[in-house]
Amino acid sequence: MVALKILTIVGARPQFIKAAVVSRAIAEHNRQHPAAIIQEQIVHTGQHYDHMMSQTFFDELEIPAPEINLAVGSGSHGEVTGAMLAGIEKEIIARRPDWVLVYGDTNSTLAGALAATKLHVLVAHVEAGLRSFNRKMPEEINRLLTDHAADCLFCPSDRAKALLAQEGITREVYVVGDVMYDAALYYREKAIVPDRAGAYALASLHRAENTDDLVRLRNILSAMSNSPVPVILPLHPRTRSVLENENVEVNGKVELMEPLSYLSMLGHLQNCAFVITDSGGLQKEAYFFGKKCLTVREETEWTELVECGANRVVGADRSAICTGFSWAMEPLSDTPKLYGSGDAGKRIVDKLLEIAE
């Protein structure tokens, strides 16, 4: 007997990691309760379509194969969100799920939430309640709209729940911990550790606010070239395109490479001295592995990491980044347990079943 039908919407690298945690919890439930299984079907919007940004994650993380790939690809925000909305709507009508499950803050997240809401299908949002308070970020708009459309909101922290309450969202809000913490704990033993001697920093750089502003981009790369240790920078396709098309020079101390698989990224996180990033997920992953992080944005949605001394927001200010290097090289002292106990996936599955009863 099928106890619950879930349609999971993913489209970008961070969502594959988060979905792997919940899919594994669903599989464990089904092993323990074969008479009342959860049927999960996955729709991949195709937002990330490069092999190293997409298929390799399904392979490494052993995520169930998507039922369909909408292959939306790249384009303007309106163009891709609209295409996703139309494609997801068709899948919801055809598959008739009890819940549509969305993750994070991408265009795929918003499209999934809107399609389900308009068809009167329940929406569960994993990683709800985050706010950067910068509405120029498309991710911030996606978070806000998804949270206000969702029927069940799974928060990674108490702070996220409190922010939702400030917006009047108090029903069916649950602090379950962070699914990315679950992933880090589960996959760290499988991490691909690099064969590399000497200290180095691990960096990521992909947000439009940095890649589309050549002054910011050059300031950040110039600061990286003054790091006390080499900086490894796996290139997001968007960043590579800008560097090549705009002839942006990169100092030899900044080592460019192809995107890393998730297990390779975990191996580098274990080995690196510190992290430089404009990613949301990598800020947390640095913390999970006890590494300090310099965030090259003007704000962060993970403010608790700043408050506990694990993260420093330095923007694209060359001086602030360079000053931050000496701070980042110092070991991270004991910090509070911010994101649960590593059982967020199970708690999400248990709550969805409880609500369905």
C-alpha positions as CSV (number, residue, x, y, z in Angstrom):
1,M,0.0,0.0,0.0
2,V,1.2,3.5,-0.8
3,A,0.9,5.6,2.3
4,L,2.1,8.8,0.7
5,K,3.0,10.1,-2.7
6,I,5.7,12.8,-2.9
7,L,6.8,14.7,-6.0
8,T,10.3,16.1,-5.4
9,I,11.5,19.0,-7.5
10,V,15.2,19.6,-8.0
11,G,17.3,21.5,-10.5
12,A,20.5,22.7,-9.0
13,R,23.6,21.2,-7.4
14,P,22.7,22.1,-3.7
15,Q,19.2,20.6,-4.2
16,F,20.6,17.3,-5.3
17,I,22.6,17.1,-2.0
18,K,19.6,18.0,0.1
19,A,17.2,15.7,-1.8
20,A,19.7,12.8,-1.3
21,V,19.2,13.0,2.5
22,V,15.4,12.9,2.3
23,S,15.4,10.2,-0.4
24,R,17.6,8.1,1.8
25,A,15.2,8.6,4.8
26,I,12.3,7.7,2.6
27,A,14.1,4.5,1.5
28,E,14.8,3.6,5.1
29,H,11.1,4.1,6.0
30,N,10.1,1.8,3.2
31,R,12.5,-0.9,4.3
32,Q,11.0,-0.7,7.8
33,H,7.4,-0.3,6.7
34,P,6.9,-2.3,3.5
35,A,3.1,-2.4,4.0
36,A,2.9,1.5,4.0
37,I,5.5,2.8,1.6
38,I,6.2,6.3,0.6
39,Q,6.3,6.7,-3.2
40,E,8.8,9.4,-4.2
41,Q,9.1,10.6,-7.8
42,I,11.7,13.1,-8.8
43,V,11.4,15.9,-11.4
44,H,14.7,17.4,-12.5
45,T,14.1,20.8,-14.0
46,G,17.4,20.8,-15.8
47,Q,18.4,24.2,-14.3
48,H,22.0,22.7,-13.8
49,Y,22.7,20.6,-16.9
50,D,26.5,20.5,-17.1
51,H,27.6,16.9,-16.2
52,M,29.8,18.0,-13.3
53,M,27.0,20.2,-12.0
54,S,24.3,17.6,-12.4
55,Q,24.6,13.9,-13.4
56,T,27.7,13.3,-11.4
57,F,25.8,14.2,-8.2
58,F,23.0,11.7,-8.9
59,D,25.7,9.1,-9.4
60,E,27.8,9.9,-6.4
61,L,24.9,10.5,-3.9
62,E,23.0,7.5,-5.1
63,I,19.8,9.6,-5.6
64,P,17.0,7.7,-7.4
65,A,16.9,8.6,-11.1
66,P,14.5,11.4,-11.9
67,E,11.2,10.4,-13.5
68,I,11.7,13.2,-15.9
69,N,14.2,15.9,-16.8
70,L,12.5,19.0,-18.1
71,A,15.8,20.1,-19.6
72,V,15.0,23.8,-19.2
73,G,18.6,24.9,-19.3
74,S,19.7,28.6,-19.2
75,G,17.9,31.8,-20.0
76,S,16.4,34.8,-18.2
77,H,14.8,34.4,-14.8
78,G,11.3,34.8,-16.3
79,E,12.0,32.5,-19.2
80,V,13.3,29.6,-17.2
81,T,10.9,29.9,-14.3
82,G,8.0,30.0,-16.8
83,A,9.2,26.9,-18.6
84,M,9.7,25.1,-15.3
85,L,6.2,26.1,-14.1
86,A,4.6,24.8,-17.2
87,G,6.6,21.5,-17.1
88,I,6.0,20.9,-13.4
89,E,2.3,21.6,-13.7
90,K,2.0,18.8,-16.3
91,E,3.8,16.4,-14.0
92,I,1.7,17.2,-11.0
93,I,-1.5,16.7,-13.0
94,A,-0.2,13.4,-14.4
95,R,1.2,12.0,-11.2
96,R,-1.3,13.3,-8.6
97,P,1.1,13.5,-5.6
98,D,0.0,14.2,-2.0
99,W,2.9,16.5,-1.5
100,V,5.2,18.5,-3.7
101,L,8.6,18.8,-1.9
102,V,10.9,21.8,-2.8
103,Y,14.3,22.7,-1.5
104,G,16.2,25.9,-1.0
105,D,15.9,29.1,-3.0
106,T,16.3,28.6,-6.7
107,N,14.0,29.2,-9.6
108,S,13.2,25.5,-9.5
109,T,12.0,25.9,-5.9
110,L,9.7,28.8,-6.8
111,A,8.3,27.1,-9.9
112,G,7.5,23.9,-8.0
113,A,5.8,25.8,-5.2
114,L,3.7,27.9,-7.6
115,A,2.7,25.0,-9.8
116,A,1.6,22.9,-6.8
117,T,-0.2,25.8,-5.0
118,K,-2.3,26.7,-8.1
119,L,-3.3,23.0,-8.4
120,H,-4.2,22.8,-4.7
121,V,-1.5,20.3,-3.9
122,L,0.3,20.6,-0.6
123,V,3.8,22.1,-0.7
124,A,6.6,21.3,1.8
125,H,9.6,23.6,1.8
126,V,12.9,22.3,3.1
127,E,15.3,25.0,4.3
128,A,12.5,27.5,5.0
129,G,12.9,30.8,6.9
130,L,16.2,32.0,5.5
131,R,16.5,35.7,4.9
132,S,19.4,37.9,3.6
133,F,17.1,41.0,3.5
134,N,18.5,41.9,0.1
135,R,15.6,41.8,-2.3
136,K,17.9,42.4,-5.3
137,M,18.9,38.8,-4.9
138,P,16.7,36.5,-7.0
139,E,17.2,33.9,-4.3
140,E,15.6,36.1,-1.7
141,I,12.5,36.6,-3.7
142,N,12.3,32.9,-4.3
143,R,12.6,32.2,-0.5
144,L,9.9,34.7,0.4
145,L,7.4,33.6,-2.1
146,T,7.9,29.9,-1.5
147,D,7.6,30.3,2.2
148,H,4.4,32.2,1.9
149,A,3.0,29.6,-0.5
150,A,4.1,26.5,1.5
151,D,1.8,24.4,3.6
152,C,4.6,22.9,5.7
153,L,7.9,24.6,6.4
154,F,11.0,22.8,7.6
155,C,13.5,25.2,9.2
156,P,17.2,24.5,9.7
157,S,17.5,26.6,12.8
158,D,15.5,28.4,15.5
159,R,16.5,31.7,13.9
160,A,14.8,30.7,10.7
161,K,11.6,29.8,12.6
162,A,11.7,33.2,14.4
163,L,12.1,35.1,11.0
164,L,9.0,33.3,9.7
165,A,7.0,34.3,12.8
166,Q,7.9,37.9,12.1
167,E,6.2,37.6,8.8
168,G,3.1,36.0,10.3
169,I,4.0,32.4,9.3
170,T,3.5,30.3,12.4
171,R,1.4,27.3,11.4
172,E,3.1,24.0,10.4
173,V,6.5,25.4,11.0
174,Y,9.1,22.9,12.3
175,V,12.7,23.2,13.2
176,V,14.3,19.9,12.0
177,G,17.9,20.8,11.6
178,D,19.9,21.2,8.4
179,V,19.7,18.4,5.8
180,M,23.2,19.5,4.5
181,Y,24.5,18.7,8.0
182,D,23.0,15.2,7.6
183,A,24.8,14.9,4.2
184,A,28.2,16.1,5.5
185,L,28.0,13.5,8.3
186,Y,26.9,10.7,6.0
187,Y,29.3,11.3,3.1
188,R,32.4,12.5,4.9
189,E,33.7,8.9,5.1
190,K,33.3,8.6,1.4
191,A,35.0,11.9,0.6
192,I,37.7,11.9,-2.1
193,V,40.7,13.5,-0.3
194,P,43.1,15.3,-2.7
195,D,46.7,14.2,-2.9
196,R,48.1,17.6,-2.2
197,A,50.8,18.8,0.2
198,G,50.8,22.2,1.9
199,A,48.1,24.5,3.1
200,Y,45.6,26.0,0.7
201,A,42.3,27.8,0.6
202,L,39.2,26.5,-1.1
203,A,37.1,29.0,-3.0
204,S,33.8,29.3,-5.0
205,L,32.6,32.2,-6.9
206,H,29.4,32.1,-9.0
207,R,26.7,34.6,-7.9
208,A,25.6,37.1,-10.5
209,E,26.3,40.0,-8.2
210,N,30.0,39.1,-8.5
211,T,30.3,37.5,-11.9
212,D,28.3,40.2,-13.7
213,D,30.1,43.1,-12.1
214,L,33.7,43.1,-13.4
215,V,34.9,45.6,-10.7
216,R,33.7,43.3,-8.0
217,L,35.0,40.2,-9.8
218,R,38.5,41.7,-10.3
219,N,38.6,43.0,-6.7
220,I,37.9,39.5,-5.3
221,L,40.4,37.8,-7.6
222,S,43.0,40.4,-6.9
223,A,42.5,39.9,-3.2
224,M,42.7,36.1,-3.6
225,S,46.1,36.5,-5.3
226,N,47.4,38.0,-2.0
227,S,46.3,35.1,0.1
228,P,49.0,33.7,2.4
229,V,48.3,30.2,0.8
230,P,47.4,29.1,-2.7
231,V,43.7,29.4,-3.5
232,I,41.9,26.6,-5.4
233,L,38.9,27.9,-7.4
234,P,36.7,25.3,-9.1
235,L,34.9,27.2,-11.8
236,H,31.2,27.4,-12.1
237,P,30.3,27.5,-15.9
238,R,29.0,31.1,-15.5
239,T,32.3,32.2,-13.9
240,R,34.4,30.5,-16.6
241,S,32.4,32.2,-19.3
242,V,32.9,35.6,-17.8
243,L,36.7,35.1,-17.3
244,E,37.1,34.0,-20.9
245,N,34.8,36.5,-22.6
246,E,36.0,39.5,-20.6
247,N,39.7,38.5,-20.6
248,V,39.9,38.7,-16.8
249,E,43.4,38.0,-15.6
250,V,43.9,35.5,-12.8
251,N,47.1,35.4,-10.8
252,G,49.0,32.1,-10.7
253,K,48.4,31.9,-6.9
254,V,44.7,31.3,-7.8
255,E,44.5,27.8,-9.3
256,L,41.5,27.4,-11.6
257,M,40.0,24.0,-12.1
258,E,36.9,22.2,-13.3
259,P,33.8,22.0,-11.0
260,L,34.3,19.4,-8.2
261,S,32.0,16.6,-7.5
262,Y,30.4,16.6,-4.1
263,L,32.7,13.9,-2.7
264,S,35.7,15.8,-4.0
265,M,34.5,19.0,-2.5
266,L,34.1,17.3,0.9
267,G,37.7,16.0,0.6
268,H,38.9,19.5,-0.1
269,L,36.9,20.9,2.8
270,Q,38.6,18.3,5.1
271,N,42.1,19.4,3.9
272,C,41.8,23.2,3.3
273,A,43.0,25.9,5.6
274,F,39.9,28.1,5.1
275,V,37.1,28.9,2.6
276,I,36.3,31.9,0.4
277,T,32.9,31.9,-1.1
278,D,29.7,33.6,-2.3
279,S,27.8,30.4,-1.9
280,G,25.2,29.9,0.8
281,G,25.8,26.1,1.2
282,L,29.6,26.3,1.3
283,Q,29.4,28.7,4.2
284,K,27.7,26.0,6.2
285,E,29.9,23.2,4.9
286,A,33.0,25.1,6.0
287,Y,31.5,25.3,9.5
288,F,30.6,21.6,9.5
289,F,34.3,20.8,8.8
290,G,35.6,23.3,11.4
291,K,37.0,25.8,8.8
292,K,36.6,29.6,8.9
293,C,34.9,31.3,6.0
294,L,35.3,34.6,4.2
295,T,32.0,35.4,2.5
296,V,32.5,37.7,-0.5
297,R,28.9,39.1,-0.4
298,E,27.4,42.2,1.2
299,E,25.2,40.0,3.5
300,T,24.5,36.4,4.4
301,E,21.3,34.5,5.2
302,W,23.4,32.4,7.7
303,T,23.9,35.2,10.2
304,E,24.4,32.8,13.1
305,L,27.7,31.7,11.6
306,V,28.9,35.3,11.7
307,E,27.7,35.7,15.3
308,C,29.5,32.6,16.5
309,G,32.8,33.6,14.9
310,A,32.9,31.1,12.0
311,N,32.1,33.4,9.2
312,R,33.1,37.0,8.2
313,V,31.2,38.9,5.6
314,V,33.8,40.9,3.6
315,G,32.0,41.8,0.4
316,A,34.1,42.6,-2.7
317,D,36.3,45.0,-0.7
318,R,39.9,44.0,-1.5
319,S,41.3,45.4,1.7
320,A,38.6,43.7,3.9
321,I,39.3,40.3,2.1
322,C,43.1,40.6,2.6
323,T,42.7,41.7,6.2
324,G,40.4,38.6,6.7
325,F,43.1,36.2,5.6
326,S,45.1,36.3,8.9
327,W,41.8,35.8,10.8
328,A,40.8,32.9,8.6
329,M,44.1,31.1,9.0
330,E,43.6,30.9,12.8
331,P,41.8,27.7,14.0
332,L,38.1,27.8,14.6
333,S,37.4,27.6,18.3
334,D,34.5,25.7,19.8
335,T,31.2,26.8,18.4
336,P,27.6,26.1,19.3
337,K,25.6,23.3,17.7
338,L,23.5,25.3,15.3
339,Y,21.9,22.9,12.8
340,G,20.5,19.9,14.6
341,S,21.8,16.4,15.3
342,G,22.1,14.9,11.8
343,D,18.6,13.5,11.6
344,A,16.8,16.2,9.7
345,G,15.9,13.9,6.8
346,K,14.2,11.4,9.1
347,R,12.3,14.2,11.0
348,I,11.0,15.6,7.7
349,V,9.7,12.2,6.6
350,D,8.2,11.5,9.9
351,K,6.4,14.8,10.0
352,L,5.0,14.5,6.5
353,L,3.6,11.0,7.5
354,E,2.2,12.4,10.7
355,I,0.4,15.2,8.9
356,A,-1.1,12.7,6.4
357,E,-2.7,10.6,9.1
